[in-house]
Amino acid sequence: MPDITIANLSGSESTIPGADIDAFAAALRGTLITPASPGYDAARAIWNAMVDRRPALIVQCAGPADVVAAVRLAREHDALIAVRGAGHNIAGNAVCDDGIMIDLSMMRSVRVDPATRTARVEPGCTLRDFDHEAQTFGLATPVGINSTTGPPTRRPTRTAKQSTS
């Protein structure tokens, strides 16, 4: 892969050598996307279509190890980063120009513990993902109606259908 020029935190630019990028990509379980990759435009898009930023690299993480590796790469090169969850980011902070976009949208696991009425969700999870799993146990969380947003961080409650008496 060729060297990649990225924006760094001081407002200037730095270069990530192609060999470093190749080694990074080989160690990922997820996918590394560059502006030359097929699907680049779809990968950088978020719900707010008015945001049109172009990261130098997009790291689609498959798990925590990929997230750690992406943060290390960014730190080693003083790179500007943006973090994308499920992609419903109205302000546009999930995408940056010329930096590294750490995309967590593939990390969508939801684990519900019905006894404690708690759920553990990965950062790419949407409210639709969360509701699907919580409703299996007769649980719900009273929040908004847009299924593409991320889930809340409060405890699910019993639905009206499932009585505790």
C-alpha positions as CSV (number, residue, x, y, z in Angstrom):
1,M,0.0,0.0,0.0
2,P,1.3,3.5,-0.6
3,D,2.1,5.9,2.2
4,I,-0.9,7.8,3.6
5,T,-0.8,11.5,4.6
6,I,-3.1,12.2,7.6
7,A,-4.1,15.2,9.6
8,N,-2.7,15.2,13.1
9,L,-3.8,16.8,16.3
10,S,-1.6,19.9,16.0
11,G,-3.3,20.8,12.7
12,S,-0.5,19.8,10.5
13,E,0.0,16.6,8.5
14,S,2.1,13.4,9.0
15,T,2.7,10.3,6.9
16,I,2.0,6.7,7.8
17,P,4.3,4.5,5.8
18,G,2.6,2.0,3.5
19,A,4.5,-0.9,5.3
20,D,2.9,0.2,8.6
21,I,-0.5,0.3,7.0
22,D,0.0,-3.2,5.5
23,A,1.0,-4.6,8.8
24,F,-1.9,-3.0,10.6
25,A,-4.4,-4.3,8.0
26,A,-3.0,-7.8,8.2
27,A,-3.6,-7.9,12.0
28,L,-7.2,-6.7,11.8
29,R,-10.2,-9.0,12.1
30,G,-12.2,-6.1,10.7
31,T,-11.6,-4.1,7.5
32,L,-9.3,-1.3,6.6
33,I,-10.7,1.1,4.0
34,T,-8.9,3.8,2.2
35,P,-10.2,6.4,-0.3
36,A,-9.2,4.0,-3.1
37,S,-11.1,1.1,-1.6
38,P,-14.5,0.0,-3.1
39,G,-17.2,1.0,-0.7
40,Y,-15.3,4.0,0.7
41,D,-18.2,6.5,0.2
42,A,-20.7,4.2,1.8
43,A,-18.3,3.5,4.8
44,R,-17.8,7.2,5.5
45,A,-21.5,8.1,5.3
46,I,-23.5,8.7,8.5
47,W,-27.2,9.3,9.0
48,N,-26.9,13.1,8.6
49,A,-26.2,13.3,4.9
50,M,-25.2,17.0,5.2
51,V,-21.9,15.8,6.7
52,D,-19.5,15.1,3.8
53,R,-16.1,14.4,5.4
54,R,-13.3,12.2,4.0
55,P,-11.1,10.3,6.4
56,A,-7.7,9.1,5.2
57,L,-8.4,5.7,6.8
58,I,-11.5,4.0,8.0
59,V,-11.0,1.1,10.4
60,Q,-14.1,-1.1,10.6
61,C,-13.5,-2.8,13.9
62,A,-14.7,-6.4,14.5
63,G,-13.9,-6.4,18.2
64,P,-12.1,-4.8,21.0
65,A,-8.6,-5.8,19.8
66,D,-9.3,-3.9,16.5
67,V,-10.3,-0.8,18.5
68,V,-7.1,-1.0,20.6
69,A,-5.0,-1.4,17.5
70,A,-6.7,1.5,15.7
71,V,-6.1,3.8,18.8
72,R,-2.5,2.7,18.9
73,L,-2.0,3.4,15.2
74,A,-3.5,6.9,15.7
75,R,-1.4,7.6,18.8
76,E,1.8,6.5,17.1
77,H,1.2,8.9,14.3
78,D,-0.5,11.7,16.3
79,A,-3.5,11.3,14.0
80,L,-6.8,13.0,14.2
81,I,-9.5,10.5,15.0
82,A,-13.3,10.3,14.9
83,V,-15.3,7.4,16.4
84,R,-18.5,6.2,14.7
85,G,-20.9,4.1,16.7
86,A,-24.0,3.0,14.8
87,G,-23.9,6.0,12.4
88,H,-26.8,8.1,13.7
89,N,-24.6,11.1,14.5
90,I,-26.4,14.4,13.8
91,A,-23.5,16.6,14.6
92,G,-21.1,14.8,12.3
93,N,-18.4,14.2,14.9
94,A,-18.3,10.5,13.8
95,V,-16.3,11.4,10.7
96,C,-13.2,13.6,10.2
97,D,-11.4,14.9,7.2
98,D,-8.0,13.4,6.6
99,G,-7.8,11.5,9.9
100,I,-8.6,8.0,11.1
101,M,-12.3,7.1,11.4
102,I,-12.7,4.2,13.9
103,D,-16.0,2.6,12.9
104,L,-17.6,0.5,15.5
105,S,-20.8,-0.2,13.6
106,M,-20.0,-3.9,13.1
107,M,-19.8,-4.4,16.9
108,R,-23.6,-4.9,17.6
109,S,-23.8,-7.7,20.2
110,V,-26.5,-7.4,22.9
111,R,-26.4,-9.6,26.0
112,V,-29.4,-9.4,28.3
113,D,-29.5,-10.6,31.9
114,P,-33.2,-10.9,32.7
115,A,-32.6,-11.6,36.4
116,T,-30.8,-8.3,37.0
117,R,-32.7,-6.5,34.2
118,T,-29.4,-5.3,32.7
119,A,-27.9,-5.5,29.2
120,R,-24.4,-5.2,27.9
121,V,-24.3,-3.8,24.4
122,E,-21.4,-3.2,22.0
123,P,-20.9,0.3,20.7
124,G,-22.3,-0.2,17.2
125,C,-25.6,-1.4,18.6
126,T,-28.8,0.4,17.6
127,L,-32.0,0.8,19.5
128,R,-33.5,-1.8,17.1
129,D,-30.8,-4.3,18.1
130,F,-31.3,-3.6,21.7
131,D,-35.1,-3.8,21.6
132,H,-35.0,-7.1,19.7
133,E,-33.0,-8.8,22.5
134,A,-34.6,-7.1,25.5
135,Q,-38.2,-7.9,24.3
136,T,-37.3,-11.5,24.1
137,F,-37.2,-11.4,28.0
138,G,-40.3,-9.2,28.3
139,L,-38.1,-6.1,28.9
140,A,-38.2,-2.7,27.4
141,T,-36.6,0.7,27.8
142,P,-38.8,3.7,27.5
143,V,-36.9,5.9,25.0
144,G,-37.4,7.5,21.6
145,I,-38.9,5.9,18.6
146,N,-36.1,6.1,16.1
147,S,-34.7,2.5,15.8
148,T,-31.4,3.7,14.2
149,T,-30.1,5.5,17.2
150,G,-28.0,4.0,19.9
151,P,-29.5,2.5,23.0
152,P,-29.7,4.3,26.4
153,T,-27.5,3.6,29.4
154,R,-30.3,3.0,31.9
155,R,-31.8,-0.2,33.2
156,P,-34.6,-1.9,31.1
157,T,-38.0,-2.1,32.8
158,R,-40.6,-4.9,32.6
159,T,-43.2,-4.4,29.9
160,A,-46.9,-4.1,30.8
161,K,-47.5,-7.5,29.4
162,Q,-45.3,-9.3,31.9
163,S,-46.6,-9.0,35.4
164,T,-44.4,-9.6,38.4
165,S,-47.3,-10.6,40.6
